[in-house]
Amino acid sequence: MIYYFKSKYGLFSIRPQPGADRVQLFLNEEILGSYVNAASAAEDVYIQETGYFEWDYQTDVGRPITLADWHKR
């Protein structure tokens, strides 16, 4: 399953990591990190600890609170 969230900086997505029992967090096509589960990746987006400067250091970015706030496909 892929989760996604559209922000003013682009499309965040959480996707299965090929060849591993993990997921990866992307912003557009840039990999921001690898996580044990989708909820952990979504939490880093919420707490603004993604490693993407423009997202992490803004005060009003309209962030999703939990994974339930992300769209899935």
mmCIF file of the N, C-alpha and C atoms, coordinates in Angstrom:
data_MODEL
# 
_entry.id   MODEL 
# 
loop_
_atom_site.group_PDB 
_atom_site.id 
_atom_site.type_symbol 
_atom_site.label_atom_id 
_atom_site.label_alt_id 
_atom_site.label_comp_id 
_atom_site.label_asym_id 
_atom_site.label_entity_id 
_atom_site.label_seq_id 
_atom_site.pdbx_PDB_ins_code 
_atom_site.Cartn_x 
_atom_site.Cartn_y 
_atom_site.Cartn_z 
_atom_site.occupancy 
_atom_site.B_iso_or_equiv 
_atom_site.pdbx_formal_charge 
_atom_site.auth_seq_id 
_atom_site.auth_comp_id 
_atom_site.auth_asym_id 
_atom_site.auth_atom_id 
_atom_site.pdbx_PDB_model_num 
ATOM 1   N N  . MET A 1 1  ? 0.838  -1.170 0.000  1.00 0.00 ? 1  MET A N  1 
ATOM 2   C CA . MET A 1 1  ? 0.000  0.000  0.000  1.00 0.00 ? 1  MET A CA 1 
ATOM 3   C C  . MET A 1 1  ? 0.891  1.244  0.000  1.00 0.00 ? 1  MET A C  1 
ATOM 4   N N  . ILE A 1 2  ? 0.465  2.256  -0.720 1.00 0.00 ? 2  ILE A N  1 
ATOM 5   C CA . ILE A 1 2  ? 1.176  3.533  -0.771 1.00 0.00 ? 2  ILE A CA 1 
ATOM 6   C C  . ILE A 1 2  ? 0.296  4.593  -0.112 1.00 0.00 ? 2  ILE A C  1 
ATOM 7   N N  . TYR A 1 3  ? 0.901  5.359  0.766  1.00 0.00 ? 3  TYR A N  1 
ATOM 8   C CA . TYR A 1 3  ? 0.236  6.493  1.409  1.00 0.00 ? 3  TYR A CA 1 
ATOM 9   C C  . TYR A 1 3  ? 0.798  7.766  0.806  1.00 0.00 ? 3  TYR A C  1 
ATOM 10  N N  . TYR A 1 4  ? -0.047 8.778  0.652  1.00 0.00 ? 4  TYR A N  1 
ATOM 11  C CA . TYR A 1 4  ? 0.459  10.032 0.113  1.00 0.00 ? 4  TYR A CA 1 
ATOM 12  C C  . TYR A 1 4  ? -0.254 11.226 0.734  1.00 0.00 ? 4  TYR A C  1 
ATOM 13  N N  . PHE A 1 5  ? 0.476  12.334 0.731  1.00 0.00 ? 5  PHE A N  1 
ATOM 14  C CA . PHE A 1 5  ? -0.001 13.591 1.302  1.00 0.00 ? 5  PHE A CA 1 
ATOM 15  C C  . PHE A 1 5  ? 0.568  14.724 0.460  1.00 0.00 ? 5  PHE A C  1 
ATOM 16  N N  . LYS A 1 6  ? -0.312 15.545 -0.101 1.00 0.00 ? 6  LYS A N  1 
ATOM 17  C CA . LYS A 1 6  ? 0.130  16.662 -0.940 1.00 0.00 ? 6  LYS A CA 1 
ATOM 18  C C  . LYS A 1 6  ? 0.369  17.884 -0.064 1.00 0.00 ? 6  LYS A C  1 
ATOM 19  N N  . SER A 1 7  ? 1.560  18.452 -0.187 1.00 0.00 ? 7  SER A N  1 
ATOM 20  C CA . SER A 1 7  ? 1.925  19.657 0.561  1.00 0.00 ? 7  SER A CA 1 
ATOM 21  C C  . SER A 1 7  ? 2.319  20.743 -0.424 1.00 0.00 ? 7  SER A C  1 
ATOM 22  N N  . LYS A 1 8  ? 2.562  21.937 0.088  1.00 0.00 ? 8  LYS A N  1 
ATOM 23  C CA . LYS A 1 8  ? 2.994  23.016 -0.807 1.00 0.00 ? 8  LYS A CA 1 
ATOM 24  C C  . LYS A 1 8  ? 4.413  22.785 -1.322 1.00 0.00 ? 8  LYS A C  1 
ATOM 25  N N  . TYR A 1 9  ? 5.129  21.825 -0.752 1.00 0.00 ? 9  TYR A N  1 
ATOM 26  C CA . TYR A 1 9  ? 6.488  21.502 -1.198 1.00 0.00 ? 9  TYR A CA 1 
ATOM 27  C C  . TYR A 1 9  ? 6.520  20.340 -2.172 1.00 0.00 ? 9  TYR A C  1 
ATOM 28  N N  . GLY A 1 10 ? 5.389  19.699 -2.366 1.00 0.00 ? 10 GLY A N  1 
ATOM 29  C CA . GLY A 1 10 ? 5.322  18.557 -3.265 1.00 0.00 ? 10 GLY A CA 1 
ATOM 30  C C  . GLY A 1 10 ? 4.556  17.416 -2.628 1.00 0.00 ? 10 GLY A C  1 
ATOM 31  N N  . LEU A 1 11 ? 4.697  16.244 -3.208 1.00 0.00 ? 11 LEU A N  1 
ATOM 32  C CA . LEU A 1 11 ? 3.947  15.072 -2.777 1.00 0.00 ? 11 LEU A CA 1 
ATOM 33  C C  . LEU A 1 11 ? 4.810  14.195 -1.872 1.00 0.00 ? 11 LEU A C  1 
ATOM 34  N N  . PHE A 1 12 ? 4.421  14.098 -0.602 1.00 0.00 ? 12 PHE A N  1 
ATOM 35  C CA . PHE A 1 12 ? 5.035  13.127 0.293  1.00 0.00 ? 12 PHE A CA 1 
ATOM 36  C C  . PHE A 1 12 ? 4.385  11.782 0.008  1.00 0.00 ? 12 PHE A C  1 
ATOM 37  N N  . SER A 1 13 ? 5.174  10.729 0.007  1.00 0.00 ? 13 SER A N  1 
ATOM 38  C CA . SER A 1 13 ? 4.606  9.390  -0.114 1.00 0.00 ? 13 SER A CA 1 
ATOM 39  C C  . SER A 1 13 ? 5.388  8.427  0.765  1.00 0.00 ? 13 SER A C  1 
ATOM 40  N N  . ILE A 1 14 ? 4.687  7.423  1.224  1.00 0.00 ? 14 ILE A N  1 
ATOM 41  C CA . ILE A 1 14 ? 5.273  6.345  2.006  1.00 0.00 ? 14 ILE A CA 1 
ATOM 42  C C  . ILE A 1 14 ? 5.029  5.083  1.201  1.00 0.00 ? 14 ILE A C  1 
ATOM 43  N N  . ARG A 1 15 ? 6.129  4.442  0.787  1.00 0.00 ? 15 ARG A N  1 
ATOM 44  C CA . ARG A 1 15 ? 6.038  3.306  -0.131 1.00 0.00 ? 15 ARG A CA 1 
ATOM 45  C C  . ARG A 1 15 ? 6.804  2.107  0.427  1.00 0.00 ? 15 ARG A C  1 
ATOM 46  N N  . PRO A 1 16 ? 6.385  0.899  0.049  1.00 0.00 ? 16 PRO A N  1 
ATOM 47  C CA . PRO A 1 16 ? 7.158  -0.274 0.457  1.00 0.00 ? 16 PRO A CA 1 
ATOM 48  C C  . PRO A 1 16 ? 8.592  -0.166 -0.072 1.00 0.00 ? 16 PRO A C  1 
ATOM 49  N N  . GLN A 1 17 ? 9.547  -0.554 0.749  1.00 0.00 ? 17 GLN A N  1 
ATOM 50  C CA . GLN A 1 17 ? 10.946 -0.544 0.328  1.00 0.00 ? 17 GLN A CA 1 
ATOM 51  C C  . GLN A 1 17 ? 11.241 -1.855 -0.386 1.00 0.00 ? 17 GLN A C  1 
ATOM 52  N N  . PRO A 1 18 ? 11.706 -1.797 -1.629 1.00 0.00 ? 18 PRO A N  1 
ATOM 53  C CA . PRO A 1 18 ? 11.981 -3.028 -2.379 1.00 0.00 ? 18 PRO A CA 1 
ATOM 54  C C  . PRO A 1 18 ? 13.000 -3.917 -1.652 1.00 0.00 ? 18 PRO A C  1 
ATOM 55  N N  . GLY A 1 19 ? 12.687 -5.197 -1.563 1.00 0.00 ? 19 GLY A N  1 
ATOM 56  C CA . GLY A 1 19 ? 13.607 -6.165 -0.991 1.00 0.00 ? 19 GLY A CA 1 
ATOM 57  C C  . GLY A 1 19 ? 13.759 -6.113 0.517  1.00 0.00 ? 19 GLY A C  1 
ATOM 58  N N  . ALA A 1 20 ? 12.884 -5.400 1.194  1.00 0.00 ? 20 ALA A N  1 
ATOM 59  C CA . ALA A 1 20 ? 12.984 -5.286 2.650  1.00 0.00 ? 20 ALA A CA 1 
ATOM 60  C C  . ALA A 1 20 ? 11.584 -5.220 3.252  1.00 0.00 ? 20 ALA A C  1 
ATOM 61  N N  . ASP A 1 21 ? 11.503 -5.563 4.504  1.00 0.00 ? 21 ASP A N  1 
ATOM 62  C CA . ASP A 1 21 ? 10.228 -5.480 5.221  1.00 0.00 ? 21 ASP A CA 1 
ATOM 63  C C  . ASP A 1 21 ? 10.141 -4.120 5.907  1.00 0.00 ? 21 ASP A C  1 
ATOM 64  N N  . ARG A 1 22 ? 10.305 -3.066 5.106  1.00 0.00 ? 22 ARG A N  1 
ATOM 65  C CA . ARG A 1 22 ? 10.332 -1.681 5.591  1.00 0.00 ? 22 ARG A CA 1 
ATOM 66  C C  . ARG A 1 22 ? 9.596  -0.803 4.589  1.00 0.00 ? 22 ARG A C  1 
ATOM 67  N N  . VAL A 1 23 ? 9.476  0.474  4.918  1.00 0.00 ? 23 VAL A N  1 
ATOM 68  C CA . VAL A 1 23 ? 8.919  1.454  3.989  1.00 0.00 ? 23 VAL A CA 1 
ATOM 69  C C  . VAL A 1 23 ? 9.906  2.602  3.839  1.00 0.00 ? 23 VAL A C  1 
ATOM 70  N N  . GLN A 1 24 ? 9.739  3.363  2.763  1.00 0.00 ? 24 GLN A N  1 
ATOM 71  C CA . GLN A 1 24 ? 10.551 4.550  2.533  1.00 0.00 ? 24 GLN A CA 1 
ATOM 72  C C  . GLN A 1 24 ? 9.649  5.768  2.452  1.00 0.00 ? 24 GLN A C  1 
ATOM 73  N N  . LEU A 1 25 ? 10.153 6.882  2.966  1.00 0.00 ? 25 LEU A N  1 
ATOM 74  C CA . LEU A 1 25 ? 9.467  8.167  2.877  1.00 0.00 ? 25 LEU A CA 1 
ATOM 75  C C  . LEU A 1 25 ? 10.080 8.950  1.729  1.00 0.00 ? 25 LEU A C  1 
ATOM 76  N N  . PHE A 1 26 ? 9.235  9.440  0.838  1.00 0.00 ? 26 PHE A N  1 
ATOM 77  C CA . PHE A 1 26 ? 9.666  10.231 -0.307 1.00 0.00 ? 26 PHE A CA 1 
ATOM 78  C C  . PHE A 1 26 ? 9.036  11.617 -0.246 1.00 0.00 ? 26 PHE A C  1 
ATOM 79  N N  . LEU A 1 27 ? 9.732  12.590 -0.806 1.00 0.00 ? 27 LEU A N  1 
ATOM 80  C CA . LEU A 1 27 ? 9.126  13.867 -1.177 1.00 0.00 ? 27 LEU A CA 1 
ATOM 81  C C  . LEU A 1 27 ? 9.365  13.977 -2.665 1.00 0.00 ? 27 LEU A C  1 
ATOM 82  N N  . ASN A 1 28 ? 8.292  13.953 -3.419 1.00 0.00 ? 28 ASN A N  1 
ATOM 83  C CA . ASN A 1 28 ? 8.354  13.794 -4.868 1.00 0.00 ? 28 ASN A CA 1 
ATOM 84  C C  . ASN A 1 28 ? 9.114  12.494 -5.132 1.00 0.00 ? 28 ASN A C  1 
ATOM 85  N N  . GLU A 1 29 ? 10.260 12.513 -5.770 1.00 0.00 ? 29 GLU A N  1 
ATOM 86  C CA . GLU A 1 29 ? 11.007 11.276 -6.024 1.00 0.00 ? 29 GLU A CA 1 
ATOM 87  C C  . GLU A 1 29 ? 12.278 11.180 -5.197 1.00 0.00 ? 29 GLU A C  1 
ATOM 88  N N  . GLU A 1 30 ? 12.443 12.073 -4.215 1.00 0.00 ? 30 GLU A N  1 
ATOM 89  C CA . GLU A 1 30 ? 13.622 12.053 -3.345 1.00 0.00 ? 30 GLU A CA 1 
ATOM 90  C C  . GLU A 1 30 ? 13.336 11.210 -2.103 1.00 0.00 ? 30 GLU A C  1 
ATOM 91  N N  . ILE A 1 31 ? 14.178 10.223 -1.854 1.00 0.00 ? 31 ILE A N  1 
ATOM 92  C CA . ILE A 1 31 ? 14.026 9.397  -0.659 1.00 0.00 ? 31 ILE A CA 1 
ATOM 93  C C  . ILE A 1 31 ? 14.517 10.188 0.544  1.00 0.00 ? 31 ILE A C  1 
ATOM 94  N N  . LEU A 1 32 ? 13.652 10.311 1.544  1.00 0.00 ? 32 LEU A N  1 
ATOM 95  C CA . LEU A 1 32 ? 14.007 11.032 2.763  1.00 0.00 ? 32 LEU A CA 1 
ATOM 96  C C  . LEU A 1 32 ? 14.401 10.097 3.898  1.00 0.00 ? 32 LEU A C  1 
ATOM 97  N N  . GLY A 1 33 ? 13.986 8.840  3.831  1.00 0.00 ? 33 GLY A N  1 
ATOM 98  C CA . GLY A 1 33 ? 14.347 7.918  4.895  1.00 0.00 ? 33 GLY A CA 1 
ATOM 99  C C  . GLY A 1 33 ? 13.706 6.561  4.743  1.00 0.00 ? 33 GLY A C  1 
ATOM 100 N N  . SER A 1 34 ? 14.198 5.630  5.551  1.00 0.00 ? 34 SER A N  1 
ATOM 101 C CA . SER A 1 34 ? 13.686 4.264  5.603  1.00 0.00 ? 34 SER A CA 1 
ATOM 102 C C  . SER A 1 34 ? 13.167 4.019  7.019  1.00 0.00 ? 34 SER A C  1 
ATOM 103 N N  . TYR A 1 35 ? 12.023 3.354  7.126  1.00 0.00 ? 35 TYR A N  1 
ATOM 104 C CA . TYR A 1 35 ? 11.339 3.190  8.410  1.00 0.00 ? 35 TYR A CA 1 
ATOM 105 C C  . TYR A 1 35 ? 10.840 1.761  8.582  1.00 0.00 ? 35 TYR A C  1 
ATOM 106 N N  . VAL A 1 36 ? 10.640 1.370  9.835  1.00 0.00 ? 36 VAL A N  1 
ATOM 107 C CA . VAL A 1 36 ? 10.123 0.028  10.114 1.00 0.00 ? 36 VAL A CA 1 
ATOM 108 C C  . VAL A 1 36 ? 8.646  -0.102 9.752  1.00 0.00 ? 36 VAL A C  1 
ATOM 109 N N  . ASN A 1 37 ? 7.923  1.023  9.748  1.00 0.00 ? 37 ASN A N  1 
ATOM 110 C CA . ASN A 1 37 ? 6.509  0.972  9.360  1.00 0.00 ? 37 ASN A CA 1 
ATOM 111 C C  . ASN A 1 37 ? 6.039  2.355  8.900  1.00 0.00 ? 37 ASN A C  1 
ATOM 112 N N  . ALA A 1 38 ? 4.887  2.369  8.272  1.00 0.00 ? 38 ALA A N  1 
ATOM 113 C CA . ALA A 1 38 ? 4.343  3.612  7.713  1.00 0.00 ? 38 ALA A CA 1 
ATOM 114 C C  . ALA A 1 38 ? 3.995  4.625  8.798  1.00 0.00 ? 38 ALA A C  1 
ATOM 115 N N  . ALA A 1 39 ? 3.531  4.157  9.947  1.00 0.00 ? 39 ALA A N  1 
ATOM 116 C CA . ALA A 1 39 ? 3.177  5.081  11.031 1.00 0.00 ? 39 ALA A CA 1 
ATOM 117 C C  . ALA A 1 39 ? 4.396  5.865  11.516 1.00 0.00 ? 39 ALA A C  1 
ATOM 118 N N  . SER A 1 40 ? 5.554  5.231  11.559 1.00 0.00 ? 40 SER A N  1 
ATOM 119 C CA . SER A 1 40 ? 6.783  5.926  11.972 1.00 0.00 ? 40 SER A CA 1 
ATOM 120 C C  . SER A 1 40 ? 7.175  6.997  10.966 1.00 0.00 ? 40 SER A C  1 
ATOM 121 N N  . ALA A 1 41 ? 7.039  6.697  9.688  1.00 0.00 ? 41 ALA A N  1 
ATOM 122 C CA . ALA A 1 41 ? 7.342  7.686  8.648  1.00 0.00 ? 41 ALA A CA 1 
ATOM 123 C C  . ALA A 1 41 ? 6.370  8.859  8.738  1.00 0.00 ? 41 ALA A C  1 
ATOM 124 N N  . ALA A 1 42 ? 5.087  8.566  8.914  1.00 0.00 ? 42 ALA A N  1 
ATOM 125 C CA . ALA A 1 42 ? 4.079  9.625  9.026  1.00 0.00 ? 42 ALA A CA 1 
ATOM 126 C C  . ALA A 1 42 ? 4.336  10.496 10.250 1.00 0.00 ? 42 ALA A C  1 
ATOM 127 N N  . GLU A 1 43 ? 4.794  9.891  11.334 1.00 0.00 ? 43 GLU A N  1 
ATOM 128 C CA . GLU A 1 43 ? 5.094  10.660 12.540 1.00 0.00 ? 43 GLU A CA 1 
ATOM 129 C C  . GLU A 1 43 ? 6.229  11.653 12.289 1.00 0.00 ? 43 GLU A C  1 
ATOM 130 N N  . ASP A 1 44 ? 7.269  11.232 11.545 1.00 0.00 ? 44 ASP A N  1 
ATOM 131 C CA . ASP A 1 44 ? 8.366  12.156 11.237 1.00 0.00 ? 44 ASP A CA 1 
ATOM 132 C C  . ASP A 1 44 ? 7.891  13.331 10.389 1.00 0.00 ? 44 ASP A C  1 
ATOM 133 N N  . VAL A 1 45 ? 6.928  13.094 9.503  1.00 0.00 ? 45 VAL A N  1 
ATOM 134 C CA . VAL A 1 45 ? 6.361  14.205 8.732  1.00 0.00 ? 45 VAL A CA 1 
ATOM 135 C C  . VAL A 1 45 ? 5.623  15.145 9.682  1.00 0.00 ? 45 VAL A C  1 
ATOM 136 N N  . TYR A 1 46 ? 4.832  14.590 10.584 1.00 0.00 ? 46 TYR A N  1 
ATOM 137 C CA . TYR A 1 46 ? 4.071  15.411 11.526 1.00 0.00 ? 46 TYR A CA 1 
ATOM 138 C C  . TYR A 1 46 ? 4.976  16.228 12.447 1.00 0.00 ? 46 TYR A C  1 
ATOM 139 N N  . ILE A 1 47 ? 6.016  15.605 12.992 1.00 0.00 ? 47 ILE A N  1 
ATOM 140 C CA . ILE A 1 47 ? 6.889  16.330 13.922 1.00 0.00 ? 47 ILE A CA 1 
ATOM 141 C C  . ILE A 1 47 ? 7.980  17.116 13.196 1.00 0.00 ? 47 ILE A C  1 
ATOM 142 N N  . GLN A 1 48 ? 7.927  17.077 11.873 1.00 0.00 ? 48 GLN A N  1 
ATOM 143 C CA . GLN A 1 48 ? 8.847  17.830 11.015 1.00 0.00 ? 48 GLN A CA 1 
ATOM 144 C C  . GLN A 1 48 ? 10.305 17.451 11.276 1.00 0.00 ? 48 GLN A C  1 
ATOM 145 N N  . GLU A 1 49 ? 10.560 16.140 11.191 1.00 0.00 ? 49 GLU A N  1 
ATOM 146 C CA . GLU A 1 49 ? 11.907 15.574 11.334 1.00 0.00 ? 49 GLU A CA 1 
ATOM 147 C C  . GLU A 1 49 ? 12.221 14.716 10.115 1.00 0.00 ? 49 GLU A C  1 
ATOM 148 N N  . THR A 1 50 ? 11.976 15.270 8.924  1.00 0.00 ? 50 THR A N  1 
ATOM 149 C CA . THR A 1 50 ? 12.138 14.491 7.701  1.00 0.00 ? 50 THR A CA 1 
ATOM 150 C C  . THR A 1 50 ? 13.521 14.598 7.078  1.00 0.00 ? 50 THR A C  1 
ATOM 151 N N  . GLY A 1 51 ? 14.269 15.623 7.450  1.00 0.00 ? 51 GLY A N  1 
ATOM 152 C CA . GLY A 1 51 ? 15.543 15.884 6.789  1.00 0.00 ? 51 GLY A CA 1 
ATOM 153 C C  . GLY A 1 51 ? 15.398 16.815 5.595  1.00 0.00 ? 51 GLY A C  1 
ATOM 154 N N  . TYR A 1 52 ? 14.168 17.223 5.291  1.00 0.00 ? 52 TYR A N  1 
ATOM 155 C CA . TYR A 1 52 ? 13.924 18.167 4.198  1.00 0.00 ? 52 TYR A CA 1 
ATOM 156 C C  . TYR A 1 52 ? 13.755 19.551 4.827  1.00 0.00 ? 52 TYR A C  1 
ATOM 157 N N  . PHE A 1 53 ? 14.761 20.395 4.678  1.00 0.00 ? 53 PHE A N  1 
ATOM 158 C CA . PHE A 1 53 ? 14.860 21.667 5.393  1.00 0.00 ? 53 PHE A CA 1 
ATOM 159 C C  . PHE A 1 53 ? 13.608 22.528 5.275  1.00 0.00 ? 53 PHE A C  1 
ATOM 160 N N  . GLU A 1 54 ? 13.126 22.733 4.053  1.00 0.00 ? 54 GLU A N  1 
ATOM 161 C CA . GLU A 1 54 ? 11.988 23.630 3.852  1.00 0.00 ? 54 GLU A CA 1 
ATOM 162 C C  . GLU A 1 54 ? 10.754 23.164 4.623  1.00 0.00 ? 54 GLU A C  1 
ATOM 163 N N  . TRP A 1 55 ? 10.556 21.864 4.721  1.00 0.00 ? 55 TRP A N  1 
ATOM 164 C CA . TRP A 1 55 ? 9.420  21.325 5.475  1.00 0.00 ? 55 TRP A CA 1 
ATOM 165 C C  . TRP A 1 55 ? 9.675  21.403 6.975  1.00 0.00 ? 55 TRP A C  1 
ATOM 166 N N  . ASP A 1 56 ? 10.848 20.959 7.375  1.00 0.00 ? 56 ASP A N  1 
ATOM 167 C CA . ASP A 1 56 ? 11.147 20.817 8.804  1.00 0.00 ? 56 ASP A CA 1 
ATOM 168 C C  . ASP A 1 56 ? 11.193 22.142 9.555  1.00 0.00 ? 56 ASP A C  1 
ATOM 169 N N  . TYR A 1 57 ? 11.509 23.235 8.871  1.00 0.00 ? 57 TYR A N  1 
ATOM 170 C CA . TYR A 1 57 ? 11.700 24.507 9.575  1.00 0.00 ? 57 TYR A CA 1 
ATOM 171 C C  . TYR A 1 57 ? 10.615 25.540 9.300  1.00 0.00 ? 57 TYR A C  1 
ATOM 172 N N  . GLN A 1 58 ? 9.479  25.116 8.795  1.00 0.00 ? 58 GLN A N  1 
ATOM 173 C CA . GLN A 1 58 ? 8.336  26.009 8.611  1.00 0.00 ? 58 GLN A CA 1 
ATOM 174 C C  . GLN A 1 58 ? 7.384  25.845 9.789  1.00 0.00 ? 58 GLN A C  1 
ATOM 175 N N  . THR A 1 59 ? 6.690  26.910 10.138 1.00 0.00 ? 59 THR A N  1 
ATOM 176 C CA . THR A 1 59 ? 5.781  26.829 11.281 1.00 0.00 ? 59 THR A CA 1 
ATOM 177 C C  . THR A 1 59 ? 4.344  26.512 10.884 1.00 0.00 ? 59 THR A C  1 
ATOM 178 N N  . ASP A 1 60 ? 3.948  26.828 9.680  1.00 0.00 ? 60 ASP A N  1 
ATOM 179 C CA . ASP A 1 60 ? 2.560  26.615 9.274  1.00 0.00 ? 60 ASP A CA 1 
ATOM 180 C C  . ASP A 1 60 ? 2.530  25.864 7.949  1.00 0.00 ? 60 ASP A C  1 
ATOM 181 N N  . VAL A 1 61 ? 2.691  24.541 8.024  1.00 0.00 ? 61 VAL A N  1 
ATOM 182 C CA . VAL A 1 61 ? 2.761  23.754 6.798  1.00 0.00 ? 61 VAL A CA 1 
ATOM 183 C C  . VAL A 1 61 ? 1.540  22.868 6.569  1.00 0.00 ? 61 VAL A C  1 
ATOM 184 N N  . GLY A 1 62 ? 0.577  22.883 7.469  1.00 0.00 ? 62 GLY A N  1 
ATOM 185 C CA . GLY A 1 62 ? -0.626 22.069 7.278  1.00 0.00 ? 62 GLY A CA 1 
ATOM 186 C C  . GLY A 1 62 ? -0.322 20.585 7.261  1.00 0.00 ? 62 GLY A C  1 
ATOM 187 N N  . ARG A 1 63 ? 0.310  20.098 8.293  1.00 0.00 ? 63 ARG A N  1 
ATOM 188 C CA . ARG A 1 63 ? 0.788  18.718 8.327  1.00 0.00 ? 63 ARG A CA 1 
ATOM 189 C C  . ARG A 1 63 ? -0.278 17.739 8.803  1.00 0.00 ? 63 ARG A C  1 
ATOM 190 N N  . PRO A 1 64 ? -0.255 16.520 8.284  1.00 0.00 ? 64 PRO A N  1 
ATOM 191 C CA . PRO A 1 64 ? -1.194 15.493 8.733  1.00 0.00 ? 64 PRO A CA 1 
ATOM 192 C C  . PRO A 1 64 ? -0.804 14.997 10.124 1.00 0.00 ? 64 PRO A C  1 
ATOM 193 N N  . ILE A 1 65 ? -1.780 14.826 11.000 1.00 0.00 ? 65 ILE A N  1 
ATOM 194 C CA . ILE A 1 65 ? -1.488 14.451 12.388 1.00 0.00 ? 65 ILE A CA 1 
ATOM 195 C C  . ILE A 1 65 ? -1.109 12.977 12.511 1.00 0.00 ? 65 ILE A C  1 
ATOM 196 N N  . THR A 1 66 ? -1.853 12.097 11.867 1.00 0.00 ? 66 THR A N  1 
ATOM 197 C CA . THR A 1 66 ? -1.559 10.657 11.938 1.00 0.00 ? 66 THR A CA 1 
ATOM 198 C C  . THR A 1 66 ? -1.613 10.058 10.542 1.00 0.00 ? 66 THR A C  1 
ATOM 199 N N  . LEU A 1 67 ? -1.233 8.802  10.442 1.00 0.00 ? 67 LEU A N  1 
ATOM 200 C CA . LEU A 1 67 ? -1.288 8.098  9.165  1.00 0.00 ? 67 LEU A CA 1 
ATOM 201 C C  . LEU A 1 67 ? -2.714 8.059  8.618  1.00 0.00 ? 67 LEU A C  1 
ATOM 202 N N  . ALA A 1 68 ? -3.709 8.077  9.490  1.00 0.00 ? 68 ALA A N  1 
ATOM 203 C CA . ALA A 1 68 ? -5.113 8.074  9.054  1.00 0.00 ? 68 ALA A CA 1 
ATOM 204 C C  . ALA A 1 68 ? -5.464 9.322  8.248  1.00 0.00 ? 68 ALA A C  1 
ATOM 205 N N  . ASP A 1 69 ? -4.676 10.382 8.380  1.00 0.00 ? 69 ASP A N  1 
ATOM 206 C CA . ASP A 1 69 ? -4.913 11.621 7.633  1.00 0.00 ? 69 ASP A CA 1 
ATOM 207 C C  . ASP A 1 69 ? -4.287 11.601 6.238  1.00 0.00 ? 69 ASP A C  1 
ATOM 208 N N  . TRP A 1 70 ? -3.558 10.553 5.910  1.00 0.00 ? 70 TRP A N  1 
ATOM 209 C CA . TRP A 1 70 ? -2.945 10.398 4.594  1.00 0.00 ? 70 TRP A CA 1 
ATOM 210 C C  . TRP A 1 70 ? -3.931 9.680  3.670  1.00 0.00 ? 70 TRP A C  1 
ATOM 211 N N  . HIS A 1 71 ? -3.802 9.911  2.366  1.00 0.00 ? 71 HIS A N  1 
ATOM 212 C CA . HIS A 1 71 ? -4.587 9.161  1.378  1.00 0.00 ? 71 HIS A CA 1 
ATOM 213 C C  . HIS A 1 71 ? -3.856 7.854  1.103  1.00 0.00 ? 71 HIS A C  1 
ATOM 214 N N  . LYS A 1 72 ? -4.589 6.816  0.700  1.00 0.00 ? 72 LYS A N  1 
ATOM 215 C CA . LYS A 1 72 ? -3.955 5.549  0.361  1.00 0.00 ? 72 LYS A CA 1 
ATOM 216 C C  . LYS A 1 72 ? -4.392 5.074  -1.017 1.00 0.00 ? 72 LYS A C  1 
ATOM 217 N N  . ARG A 1 73 ? -3.510 4.318  -1.618 1.00 0.00 ? 73 ARG A N  1 
ATOM 218 C CA . ARG A 1 73 ? -3.839 3.661  -2.892 1.00 0.00 ? 73 ARG A CA 1 
ATOM 219 C C  . ARG A 1 73 ? -3.069 2.383  -3.024 1.00 0.00 ? 73 ARG A C  1 
# 
